[in-house]
Amino acid sequence: MFYSHIAHPWVIAKGEHAPYVSFIEALTSNPMHMSKQGIGQIAVPFFFLVSGYVVTPIAVKQGHLRFALNRGIRVYAPMLFVVLLTALLLMTNLHPPSTGQSQELTPLTMFTNTALVNYLIYPQVVLVPVAWTMIVEVLFYLLLLAILPVLRRWVWLAIALELTFVFVVMMSRSQLNASYSLFAVNVSYLPAMMIGQIIWATTKQKIPLWTGGVFGATAWSLYVLADVIDVGRIDSSYNLSLAVAVLFFMMGYFAEPKLRQWPFWTAMSERSYSLYLLHMLVSFVVLQLLRPVMPFPIAAIIAIAAVFGVVELSYRYVEQPSHALARRLSHRDRAPRPDPEPSPESPAQPSPEDEEVTAEMPRTPGRRVADTEQTIVTRAVGRHRAAGRMNGRLSGQLDPPRPDRRVTPKR
């Protein structure tokens, strides 16, 4: 995506002489019918697939409030930073990248762009061109919250409701006003996320394999339908991009047990959101400043370095604090379960050797010691001596009592 946003909106659109870019395009974008948006277009459906696979179990685990707080802070804190930075560049006439739509700067447009609802309001005012994928992400979050009670109990029914919702919205896109049509355009990308969700449900055995196949084919058909009825598509590469993204996703899924987690890729993944939001903004402004005084290759290298510098600042001072705040606000404190009170009828002297292992025996009428085959509850506190004597684990049985000692619960 980073490469394509330099190669196409800058190099190709401005007529830069860059034979290496032409060579890469001849091997990638052109034969894949992606010459209008570039080979980086595959990254968008891949991102949607990963989101559907990863976010769905998070929503199921966290519940409504925790999920809404966690996702909302993580999405909107960096978005606010990028909108403020864009506004600063506009006020200083540094000309950040534009989609060709209005970039009118008012408190209202800053708010709508930060909240991402500008992509649902006609006429559109777009300050951050790359942020359109985030409104699709937010719509998926809202859909998960709406069907979460059903998703927790009947996964198959929840997915069926999602697919029905997408179909109804797309087919009714022209029945209301222009803003509803924009809403339908964004909804038309949800099937890509649902394919990721269906892969999760199938591989985790939440639904049968045949059901996953039917749902996956339906989600794919809805995504293709959006292209057939021309719901916000600008060329014919969307379906192929999704197919390649699914291929890469499944390759990664099956190869994951054999992959090593390199620190570099971990660091990049942690900064991917800031990198996505900032790469086009920073690189375009730096290229505009440097290109008149130096060759494009040198200006591009400096622009890329500047992008990673600003991304690091955003990660350290915006993303990390927002993640910490999200965890703190969405964390559910669970008080530790208190230890049971000792029975008042029981003797109160622990065995010297077994002082770190507490045993509670069911009281058996007419017998002083429980049978060694009787089930008991044991709790290890942590000394190596007790653990070693029991072969490194708690066996659930008591040693026969010694004549001069009594087995008593620990106080």
TORKOL-4160 file (C-alpha; in steps of 0.2 Angstrom, whole numbers, padded with zeros to 4 digits, m for minus):
411
<pt num="1" X="0000" Y="0000" Z="0000"/>
<pt num="2" X="0014" Y="0012" Z="0004"/>
<pt num="3" X="0023" Y="0009" Z="m0012"/>
<pt num="4" X="0007" Y="0010" Z="m0022"/>
<pt num="5" X="0002" Y="0027" Z="m0014"/>
<pt num="6" X="0019" Y="0034" Z="m0020"/>
<pt num="7" X="0020" Y="0025" Z="m0037"/>
<pt num="8" X="0002" Y="0030" Z="m0043"/>
<pt num="9" X="m0004" Y="0046" Z="m0035"/>
<pt num="10" X="0014" Y="0054" Z="m0036"/>
<pt num="11" X="0026" Y="0046" Z="m0049"/>
<pt num="12" X="0013" Y="0041" Z="m0062"/>
<pt num="13" X="0001" Y="0055" Z="m0060"/>
<pt num="14" X="0014" Y="0068" Z="m0060"/>
<pt num="15" X="0024" Y="0061" Z="m0074"/>
<pt num="16" X="0040" Y="0058" Z="m0064"/>
<pt num="17" X="0054" Y="0048" Z="m0073"/>
<pt num="18" X="0057" Y="0033" Z="m0063"/>
<pt num="19" X="0061" Y="0017" Z="m0074"/>
<pt num="20" X="0062" Y="0006" Z="m0058"/>
<pt num="21" X="0044" Y="0010" Z="m0054"/>
<pt num="22" X="0038" Y="0007" Z="m0072"/>
<pt num="23" X="0047" Y="m0010" Z="m0071"/>
<pt num="24" X="0039" Y="m0015" Z="m0055"/>
<pt num="25" X="0022" Y="m0010" Z="m0062"/>
<pt num="26" X="0025" Y="m0020" Z="m0078"/>
<pt num="27" X="0027" Y="m0035" Z="m0067"/>
<pt num="28" X="0013" Y="m0032" Z="m0054"/>
<pt num="29" X="m0001" Y="m0020" Z="m0057"/>
<pt num="30" X="m0003" Y="m0021" Z="m0075"/>
<pt num="31" X="m0005" Y="m0040" Z="m0078"/>
<pt num="32" X="m0016" Y="m0040" Z="m0062"/>
<pt num="33" X="m0028" Y="m0027" Z="m0070"/>
<pt num="34" X="m0024" Y="m0015" Z="m0055"/>
<pt num="35" X="m0015" Y="m0001" Z="m0065"/>
<pt num="36" X="m0027" Y="0012" Z="m0059"/>
<pt num="37" X="m0024" Y="0009" Z="m0040"/>
<pt num="38" X="m0008" Y="m0002" Z="m0040"/>
<pt num="39" X="m0003" Y="m0019" Z="m0033"/>
<pt num="40" X="m0005" Y="m0012" Z="m0015"/>
<pt num="41" X="m0024" Y="m0013" Z="m0018"/>
<pt num="42" X="m0023" Y="m0031" Z="m0012"/>
<pt num="43" X="m0018" Y="m0025" Z="0006"/>
<pt num="44" X="m0036" Y="m0018" Z="0008"/>
<pt num="45" X="m0046" Y="m0034" Z="0007"/>
<pt num="46" X="m0032" Y="m0043" Z="0016"/>
<pt num="47" X="m0034" Y="m0031" Z="0031"/>
<pt num="48" X="m0053" Y="m0034" Z="0030"/>
<pt num="49" X="m0050" Y="m0053" Z="0031"/>
<pt num="50" X="m0038" Y="m0051" Z="0046"/>
<pt num="51" X="m0050" Y="m0040" Z="0055"/>
<pt num="52" X="m0065" Y="m0052" Z="0053"/>
<pt num="53" X="m0055" Y="m0066" Z="0059"/>
<pt num="54" X="m0047" Y="m0057" Z="0074"/>
<pt num="55" X="m0060" Y="m0045" Z="0080"/>
<pt num="56" X="m0075" Y="m0057" Z="0080"/>
<pt num="57" X="m0068" Y="m0068" Z="0095"/>
<pt num="58" X="m0062" Y="m0052" Z="0104"/>
<pt num="59" X="m0080" Y="m0046" Z="0103"/>
<pt num="60" X="m0087" Y="m0062" Z="0110"/>
<pt num="61" X="m0075" Y="m0062" Z="0124"/>
<pt num="62" X="m0076" Y="m0044" Z="0129"/>
<pt num="63" X="m0094" Y="m0041" Z="0128"/>
<pt num="64" X="m0103" Y="m0025" Z="0123"/>
<pt num="65" X="m0096" Y="m0011" Z="0134"/>
<pt num="66" X="m0078" Y="m0018" Z="0135"/>
<pt num="67" X="m0077" Y="m0020" Z="0116"/>
<pt num="68" X="m0084" Y="m0003" Z="0112"/>
<pt num="69" X="m0072" Y="0006" Z="0124"/>
<pt num="70" X="m0057" Y="m0004" Z="0118"/>
<pt num="71" X="m0060" Y="m0003" Z="0100"/>
<pt num="72" X="m0067" Y="0015" Z="0100"/>
<pt num="73" X="m0051" Y="0022" Z="0109"/>
<pt num="74" X="m0039" Y="0012" Z="0098"/>
<pt num="75" X="m0047" Y="0018" Z="0082"/>
<pt num="76" X="m0051" Y="0036" Z="0086"/>
<pt num="77" X="m0036" Y="0042" Z="0096"/>
<pt num="78" X="m0024" Y="0040" Z="0081"/>
<pt num="79" X="m0037" Y="0047" Z="0070"/>
<pt num="80" X="m0039" Y="0063" Z="0080"/>
<pt num="81" X="m0020" Y="0065" Z="0079"/>
<pt num="82" X="m0020" Y="0063" Z="0060"/>
<pt num="83" X="m0034" Y="0075" Z="0057"/>
<pt num="84" X="m0026" Y="0088" Z="0068"/>
<pt num="85" X="m0010" Y="0086" Z="0059"/>
<pt num="86" X="m0019" Y="0088" Z="0042"/>
<pt num="87" X="m0028" Y="0103" Z="0048"/>
<pt num="88" X="m0011" Y="0111" Z="0053"/>
<pt num="89" X="m0004" Y="0107" Z="0036"/>
<pt num="90" X="m0019" Y="0115" Z="0027"/>
<pt num="91" X="m0018" Y="0131" Z="0037"/>
<pt num="92" X="0001" Y="0132" Z="0033"/>
<pt num="93" X="m0003" Y="0129" Z="0014"/>
<pt num="94" X="0007" Y="0114" Z="0013"/>
<pt num="95" X="m0006" Y="0105" Z="0002"/>
<pt num="96" X="m0009" Y="0087" Z="0010"/>
<pt num="97" X="m0015" Y="0074" Z="m0002"/>
<pt num="98" X="m0033" Y="0075" Z="m0008"/>
<pt num="99" X="m0046" Y="0064" Z="m0016"/>
<pt num="100" X="m0052" Y="0078" Z="m0027"/>
<pt num="101" X="m0066" Y="0081" Z="m0015"/>
<pt num="102" X="m0069" Y="0096" Z="m0004"/>
<pt num="103" X="m0056" Y="0099" Z="0010"/>
<pt num="104" X="m0065" Y="0113" Z="0019"/>
<pt num="105" X="m0058" Y="0116" Z="0036"/>
<pt num="106" X="m0071" Y="0120" Z="0049"/>
<pt num="107" X="m0074" Y="0113" Z="0067"/>
<pt num="108" X="m0088" Y="0103" Z="0060"/>
<pt num="109" X="m0078" Y="0095" Z="0046"/>
<pt num="110" X="m0064" Y="0091" Z="0058"/>
<pt num="111" X="m0076" Y="0082" Z="0070"/>
<pt num="112" X="m0085" Y="0072" Z="0056"/>
<pt num="113" X="m0068" Y="0067" Z="0049"/>
<pt num="114" X="m0062" Y="0062" Z="0066"/>
<pt num="115" X="m0078" Y="0052" Z="0069"/>
<pt num="116" X="m0076" Y="0045" Z="0051"/>
<pt num="117" X="m0095" Y="0049" Z="0048"/>
<pt num="118" X="m0089" Y="0061" Z="0034"/>
<pt num="119" X="m0090" Y="0045" Z="0023"/>
<pt num="120" X="m0108" Y="0044" Z="0026"/>
<pt num="121" X="m0113" Y="0062" Z="0023"/>
<pt num="122" X="m0116" Y="0070" Z="0006"/>
<pt num="123" X="m0108" Y="0080" Z="0000"/>
<pt num="124" X="m0092" Y="0073" Z="0007"/>
<pt num="125" X="m0078" Y="0083" Z="0015"/>
<pt num="126" X="m0062" Y="0071" Z="0015"/>
<pt num="127" X="m0047" Y="0077" Z="0025"/>
<pt num="128" X="m0038" Y="0060" Z="0026"/>
<pt num="129" X="m0040" Y="0051" Z="0010"/>
<pt num="130" X="m0034" Y="0034" Z="0016"/>
<pt num="131" X="m0047" Y="0034" Z="0031"/>
<pt num="132" X="m0061" Y="0026" Z="0021"/>
<pt num="133" X="m0056" Y="0009" Z="0026"/>
<pt num="134" X="m0059" Y="0014" Z="0044"/>
<pt num="135" X="m0077" Y="0018" Z="0042"/>
<pt num="136" X="m0079" Y="0000" Z="0035"/>
<pt num="137" X="m0070" Y="m0006" Z="0050"/>
<pt num="138" X="m0081" Y="0004" Z="0062"/>
<pt num="139" X="m0097" Y="m0002" Z="0053"/>
<pt num="140" X="m0091" Y="m0020" Z="0056"/>
<pt num="141" X="m0089" Y="m0016" Z="0075"/>
<pt num="142" X="m0106" Y="m0009" Z="0076"/>
<pt num="143" X="m0114" Y="m0024" Z="0067"/>
<pt num="144" X="m0105" Y="m0036" Z="0079"/>
<pt num="145" X="m0111" Y="m0026" Z="0094"/>
<pt num="146" X="m0129" Y="m0027" Z="0087"/>
<pt num="147" X="m0129" Y="m0046" Z="0084"/>
<pt num="148" X="m0117" Y="m0050" Z="0099"/>
<pt num="149" X="m0131" Y="m0059" Z="0109"/>
<pt num="150" X="m0135" Y="m0070" Z="0094"/>
<pt num="151" X="m0117" Y="m0073" Z="0090"/>
<pt num="152" X="m0113" Y="m0080" Z="0107"/>
<pt num="153" X="m0127" Y="m0092" Z="0106"/>
<pt num="154" X="m0129" Y="m0096" Z="0088"/>
<pt num="155" X="m0114" Y="m0092" Z="0077"/>
<pt num="156" X="m0123" Y="m0098" Z="0061"/>
<pt num="157" X="m0138" Y="m0088" Z="0064"/>
<pt num="158" X="m0127" Y="m0072" Z="0067"/>
<pt num="159" X="m0118" Y="m0074" Z="0051"/>
<pt num="160" X="m0134" Y="m0077" Z="0041"/>
<pt num="161" X="m0141" Y="m0061" Z="0048"/>
<pt num="162" X="m0125" Y="m0052" Z="0043"/>
<pt num="163" X="m0126" Y="m0058" Z="0026"/>
<pt num="164" X="m0145" Y="m0054" Z="0024"/>
<pt num="165" X="m0141" Y="m0036" Z="0031"/>
<pt num="166" X="m0128" Y="m0033" Z="0018"/>
<pt num="167" X="m0139" Y="m0039" Z="0004"/>
<pt num="168" X="m0154" Y="m0029" Z="0009"/>
<pt num="169" X="m0144" Y="m0013" Z="0011"/>
<pt num="170" X="m0135" Y="m0015" Z="m0006"/>
<pt num="171" X="m0151" Y="m0019" Z="m0015"/>
<pt num="172" X="m0160" Y="m0003" Z="m0008"/>
<pt num="173" X="m0145" Y="0009" Z="m0010"/>
<pt num="174" X="m0155" Y="0020" Z="m0022"/>
<pt num="175" X="m0172" Y="0020" Z="m0013"/>
<pt num="176" X="m0167" Y="0034" Z="0000"/>
<pt num="177" X="m0156" Y="0049" Z="m0001"/>
<pt num="178" X="m0138" Y="0051" Z="m0006"/>
<pt num="179" X="m0131" Y="0049" Z="0011"/>
<pt num="180" X="m0139" Y="0032" Z="0012"/>
<pt num="181" X="m0131" Y="0027" Z="m0005"/>
<pt num="182" X="m0114" Y="0032" Z="0003"/>
<pt num="183" X="m0119" Y="0020" Z="0018"/>
<pt num="184" X="m0123" Y="0006" Z="0005"/>
<pt num="185" X="m0106" Y="0009" Z="m0003"/>
<pt num="186" X="m0097" Y="0006" Z="0013"/>
<pt num="187" X="m0108" Y="m0009" Z="0018"/>
<pt num="188" X="m0103" Y="m0017" Z="0002"/>
<pt num="189" X="m0086" Y="m0020" Z="0008"/>
<pt num="190" X="m0092" Y="m0030" Z="0024"/>
<pt num="191" X="m0092" Y="m0047" Z="0015"/>
<pt num="192" X="m0073" Y="m0047" Z="0014"/>
<pt num="193" X="m0073" Y="m0046" Z="0033"/>
<pt num="194" X="m0087" Y="m0059" Z="0035"/>
<pt num="195" X="m0076" Y="m0071" Z="0025"/>
<pt num="196" X="m0063" Y="m0069" Z="0038"/>
<pt num="197" X="m0076" Y="m0071" Z="0051"/>
<pt num="198" X="m0082" Y="m0087" Z="0043"/>
<pt num="199" X="m0064" Y="m0094" Z="0042"/>
<pt num="200" X="m0063" Y="m0091" Z="0061"/>
<pt num="201" X="m0080" Y="m0099" Z="0064"/>
<pt num="202" X="m0076" Y="m0114" Z="0053"/>
<pt num="203" X="m0058" Y="m0117" Z="0059"/>
<pt num="204" X="m0063" Y="m0115" Z="0078"/>
<pt num="205" X="m0078" Y="m0127" Z="0075"/>
<pt num="206" X="m0091" Y="m0115" Z="0079"/>
<pt num="207" X="m0100" Y="m0120" Z="0063"/>
<pt num="208" X="m0099" Y="m0136" Z="0052"/>
<pt num="209" X="m0087" Y="m0136" Z="0037"/>
<pt num="210" X="m0101" Y="m0137" Z="0025"/>
<pt num="211" X="m0110" Y="m0122" Z="0033"/>
<pt num="212" X="m0094" Y="m0112" Z="0032"/>
<pt num="213" X="m0093" Y="m0117" Z="0014"/>
<pt num="214" X="m0110" Y="m0111" Z="0010"/>
<pt num="215" X="m0108" Y="m0095" Z="0020"/>
<pt num="216" X="m0091" Y="m0091" Z="0012"/>
<pt num="217" X="m0098" Y="m0093" Z="m0005"/>
<pt num="218" X="m0113" Y="m0082" Z="m0001"/>
<pt num="219" X="m0101" Y="m0068" Z="0006"/>
<pt num="220" X="m0090" Y="m0070" Z="m0010"/>
<pt num="221" X="m0106" Y="m0068" Z="m0021"/>
<pt num="222" X="m0111" Y="m0052" Z="m0012"/>
<pt num="223" X="m0094" Y="m0045" Z="m0014"/>
<pt num="224" X="m0095" Y="m0049" Z="m0033"/>
<pt num="225" X="m0113" Y="m0042" Z="m0033"/>
<pt num="226" X="m0107" Y="m0025" Z="m0028"/>
<pt num="227" X="m0096" Y="m0025" Z="m0043"/>
<pt num="228" X="m0109" Y="m0031" Z="m0054"/>
<pt num="229" X="m0122" Y="m0017" Z="m0049"/>
<pt num="230" X="m0108" Y="m0004" Z="m0048"/>
<pt num="231" X="m0108" Y="0000" Z="m0029"/>
<pt num="232" X="m0094" Y="0012" Z="m0027"/>
<pt num="233" X="m0081" Y="0002" Z="m0038"/>
<pt num="234" X="m0070" Y="0012" Z="m0049"/>
<pt num="235" X="m0062" Y="m0002" Z="m0059"/>
<pt num="236" X="m0064" Y="m0021" Z="m0061"/>
<pt num="237" X="m0049" Y="m0026" Z="m0050"/>
<pt num="238" X="m0059" Y="m0028" Z="m0033"/>
<pt num="239" X="m0064" Y="m0046" Z="m0035"/>
<pt num="240" X="m0047" Y="m0052" Z="m0040"/>
<pt num="241" X="m0039" Y="m0042" Z="m0026"/>
<pt num="242" X="m0050" Y="m0051" Z="m0014"/>
<pt num="243" X="m0046" Y="m0068" Z="m0021"/>
<pt num="244" X="m0028" Y="m0065" Z="m0020"/>
<pt num="245" X="m0030" Y="m0059" Z="m0002"/>
<pt num="246" X="m0039" Y="m0074" Z="0003"/>
<pt num="247" X="m0025" Y="m0085" Z="m0005"/>
<pt num="248" X="m0012" Y="m0076" Z="0005"/>
<pt num="249" X="m0022" Y="m0076" Z="0021"/>
<pt num="250" X="m0024" Y="m0095" Z="0020"/>
<pt num="251" X="m0006" Y="m0098" Z="0016"/>
<pt num="252" X="m0002" Y="m0088" Z="0031"/>
<pt num="253" X="m0014" Y="m0097" Z="0042"/>
<pt num="254" X="m0008" Y="m0115" Z="0037"/>
<pt num="255" X="0011" Y="m0109" Z="0038"/>
<pt num="256" X="0009" Y="m0100" Z="0055"/>
<pt num="257" X="0015" Y="m0115" Z="0066"/>
<pt num="258" X="0031" Y="m0115" Z="0056"/>
<pt num="259" X="0034" Y="m0096" Z="0056"/>
<pt num="260" X="0046" Y="m0087" Z="0067"/>
<pt num="261" X="0040" Y="m0071" Z="0075"/>
<pt num="262" X="0054" Y="m0059" Z="0070"/>
<pt num="263" X="0056" Y="m0043" Z="0081"/>
<pt num="264" X="0056" Y="m0032" Z="0066"/>
<pt num="265" X="0039" Y="m0039" Z="0060"/>
<pt num="266" X="0032" Y="m0038" Z="0077"/>
<pt num="267" X="0037" Y="m0019" Z="0078"/>
<pt num="268" X="0030" Y="m0016" Z="0061"/>
<pt num="269" X="0013" Y="m0024" Z="0065"/>
<pt num="270" X="0012" Y="m0014" Z="0081"/>
<pt num="271" X="0014" Y="0002" Z="0071"/>
<pt num="272" X="0004" Y="m0003" Z="0056"/>
<pt num="273" X="m0011" Y="0008" Z="0060"/>
<pt num="274" X="m0001" Y="0024" Z="0062"/>
<pt num="275" X="0009" Y="0019" Z="0046"/>
<pt num="276" X="m0007" Y="0017" Z="0037"/>
<pt num="277" X="m0014" Y="0034" Z="0042"/>
<pt num="278" X="0002" Y="0044" Z="0040"/>
<pt num="279" X="0011" Y="0037" Z="0025"/>
<pt num="280" X="0002" Y="0046" Z="0012"/>
<pt num="281" X="0001" Y="0063" Z="0021"/>
<pt num="282" X="0019" Y="0064" Z="0027"/>
<pt num="283" X="0027" Y="0057" Z="0011"/>
<pt num="284" X="0017" Y="0069" Z="m0001"/>
<pt num="285" X="0021" Y="0085" Z="0010"/>
<pt num="286" X="0040" Y="0080" Z="0010"/>
<pt num="287" X="0040" Y="0077" Z="m0008"/>
<pt num="288" X="0032" Y="0093" Z="m0012"/>
<pt num="289" X="0045" Y="0102" Z="m0002"/>
<pt num="290" X="0060" Y="0093" Z="m0008"/>
<pt num="291" X="0056" Y="0088" Z="m0026"/>
<pt num="292" X="0060" Y="0106" Z="m0033"/>
<pt num="293" X="0078" Y="0106" Z="m0026"/>
<pt num="294" X="0083" Y="0087" Z="m0028"/>
<pt num="295" X="0081" Y="0072" Z="m0039"/>
<pt num="296" X="0066" Y="0061" Z="m0035"/>
<pt num="297" X="0076" Y="0046" Z="m0029"/>
<pt num="298" X="0084" Y="0056" Z="m0015"/>
<pt num="299" X="0068" Y="0065" Z="m0011"/>
<pt num="300" X="0059" Y="0049" Z="m0010"/>
<pt num="301" X="0072" Y="0041" Z="0002"/>
<pt num="302" X="0070" Y="0056" Z="0014"/>
<pt num="303" X="0051" Y="0056" Z="0013"/>
<pt num="304" X="0051" Y="0037" Z="0018"/>
<pt num="305" X="0063" Y="0041" Z="0032"/>
<pt num="306" X="0051" Y="0056" Z="0038"/>
<pt num="307" X="0036" Y="0044" Z="0037"/>
<pt num="308" X="0044" Y="0032" Z="0049"/>
<pt num="309" X="0050" Y="0046" Z="0060"/>
<pt num="310" X="0032" Y="0053" Z="0062"/>
<pt num="311" X="0025" Y="0036" Z="0063"/>
<pt num="312" X="0036" Y="0032" Z="0078"/>
<pt num="313" X="0031" Y="0048" Z="0087"/>
<pt num="314" X="0013" Y="0044" Z="0084"/>
<pt num="315" X="0015" Y="0026" Z="0090"/>
<pt num="316" X="0025" Y="0031" Z="0106"/>
<pt num="317" X="0014" Y="0047" Z="0111"/>
<pt num="318" X="m0003" Y="0043" Z="0104"/>
<pt num="319" X="m0005" Y="0024" Z="0101"/>
<pt num="320" X="0003" Y="0017" Z="0116"/>
<pt num="321" X="m0005" Y="0029" Z="0128"/>
<pt num="322" X="m0022" Y="0026" Z="0120"/>
<pt num="323" X="m0020" Y="0007" Z="0121"/>
<pt num="324" X="m0015" Y="0008" Z="0139"/>
<pt num="325" X="m0031" Y="0019" Z="0142"/>
<pt num="326" X="m0042" Y="0007" Z="0132"/>
<pt num="327" X="m0035" Y="m0008" Z="0143"/>
<pt num="328" X="m0038" Y="0002" Z="0159"/>
<pt num="329" X="m0056" Y="0007" Z="0155"/>
<pt num="330" X="m0061" Y="m0009" Z="0147"/>
<pt num="331" X="m0052" Y="m0020" Z="0161"/>
<pt num="332" X="m0064" Y="m0030" Z="0172"/>
<pt num="333" X="m0056" Y="m0032" Z="0189"/>
<pt num="334" X="m0060" Y="m0049" Z="0196"/>
<pt num="335" X="m0057" Y="m0051" Z="0215"/>
<pt num="336" X="m0048" Y="m0066" Z="0220"/>
<pt num="337" X="m0058" Y="m0080" Z="0227"/>
<pt num="338" X="m0056" Y="m0081" Z="0246"/>
<pt num="339" X="m0049" Y="m0097" Z="0253"/>
<pt num="340" X="m0062" Y="m0107" Z="0262"/>
<pt num="341" X="m0063" Y="m0105" Z="0281"/>
<pt num="342" X="m0057" Y="m0120" Z="0291"/>
<pt num="343" X="m0070" Y="m0131" Z="0299"/>
<pt num="344" X="m0072" Y="m0127" Z="0318"/>
<pt num="345" X="m0073" Y="m0145" Z="0322"/>
<pt num="346" X="m0056" Y="m0149" Z="0314"/>
<pt num="347" X="m0040" Y="m0150" Z="0324"/>
<pt num="348" X="m0028" Y="m0136" Z="0320"/>
<pt num="349" X="m0010" Y="m0143" Z="0319"/>
<pt num="350" X="m0002" Y="m0145" Z="0302"/>
<pt num="351" X="0010" Y="m0159" Z="0298"/>
<pt num="352" X="0028" Y="m0152" Z="0298"/>
<pt num="353" X="0033" Y="m0160" Z="0281"/>
<pt num="354" X="0017" Y="m0156" Z="0273"/>
<pt num="355" X="0015" Y="m0138" Z="0279"/>
<pt num="356" X="0014" Y="m0132" Z="0261"/>
<pt num="357" X="0000" Y="m0143" Z="0255"/>
<pt num="358" X="m0017" Y="m0141" Z="0261"/>
<pt num="359" X="m0029" Y="m0156" Z="0260"/>
<pt num="360" X="m0048" Y="m0155" Z="0264"/>
<pt num="361" X="m0055" Y="m0173" Z="0267"/>
<pt num="362" X="m0073" Y="m0177" Z="0267"/>
<pt num="363" X="m0079" Y="m0182" Z="0284"/>
<pt num="364" X="m0083" Y="m0200" Z="0284"/>
<pt num="365" X="m0093" Y="m0207" Z="0299"/>
<pt num="366" X="m0085" Y="m0220" Z="0309"/>
<pt num="367" X="m0068" Y="m0218" Z="0300"/>
<pt num="368" X="m0054" Y="m0207" Z="0306"/>
<pt num="369" X="m0045" Y="m0206" Z="0289"/>
<pt num="370" X="m0052" Y="m0206" Z="0271"/>
<pt num="371" X="m0049" Y="m0220" Z="0260"/>
<pt num="372" X="m0034" Y="m0217" Z="0248"/>
<pt num="373" X="m0046" Y="m0219" Z="0233"/>
<pt num="374" X="m0058" Y="m0206" Z="0239"/>
<pt num="375" X="m0058" Y="m0189" Z="0229"/>
<pt num="376" X="m0051" Y="m0174" Z="0239"/>
<pt num="377" X="m0046" Y="m0157" Z="0234"/>
<pt num="378" X="m0028" Y="m0151" Z="0236"/>
<pt num="379" X="m0020" Y="m0134" Z="0234"/>
<pt num="380" X="m0001" Y="m0132" Z="0231"/>
<pt num="381" X="0007" Y="m0116" Z="0238"/>
<pt num="382" X="0024" Y="m0118" Z="0231"/>
<pt num="383" X="0038" Y="m0127" Z="0239"/>
<pt num="384" X="0049" Y="m0138" Z="0229"/>
<pt num="385" X="0050" Y="m0151" Z="0243"/>
<pt num="386" X="0032" Y="m0154" Z="0243"/>
<pt num="387" X="0031" Y="m0154" Z="0224"/>
<pt num="388" X="0046" Y="m0166" Z="0222"/>
<pt num="389" X="0039" Y="m0178" Z="0235"/>
<pt num="390" X="0023" Y="m0179" Z="0224"/>
<pt num="391" X="0033" Y="m0182" Z="0208"/>
<pt num="392" X="0031" Y="m0164" Z="0202"/>
<pt num="393" X="0012" Y="m0164" Z="0203"/>
<pt num="394" X="m0003" Y="m0166" Z="0215"/>
<pt num="395" X="m0010" Y="m0183" Z="0214"/>
<pt num="396" X="m0026" Y="m0180" Z="0222"/>
<pt num="397" X="m0022" Y="m0193" Z="0236"/>
<pt num="398" X="m0016" Y="m0192" Z="0254"/>
<pt num="399" X="m0001" Y="m0201" Z="0261"/>
<pt num="400" X="m0006" Y="m0213" Z="0275"/>
<pt num="401" X="m0006" Y="m0204" Z="0291"/>
<pt num="402" X="0008" Y="m0207" Z="0303"/>
<pt num="403" X="0004" Y="m0214" Z="0320"/>
<pt num="404" X="0011" Y="m0199" Z="0330"/>
<pt num="405" X="0003" Y="m0185" Z="0319"/>
<pt num="406" X="m0014" Y="m0180" Z="0314"/>
<pt num="407" X="m0019" Y="m0174" Z="0296"/>
<pt num="408" X="m0027" Y="m0157" Z="0299"/>
<pt num="409" X="m0031" Y="m0142" Z="0287"/>
<pt num="410" X="m0020" Y="m0128" Z="0286"/>
<pt num="411" X="m0026" Y="m0112" Z="0294"/>
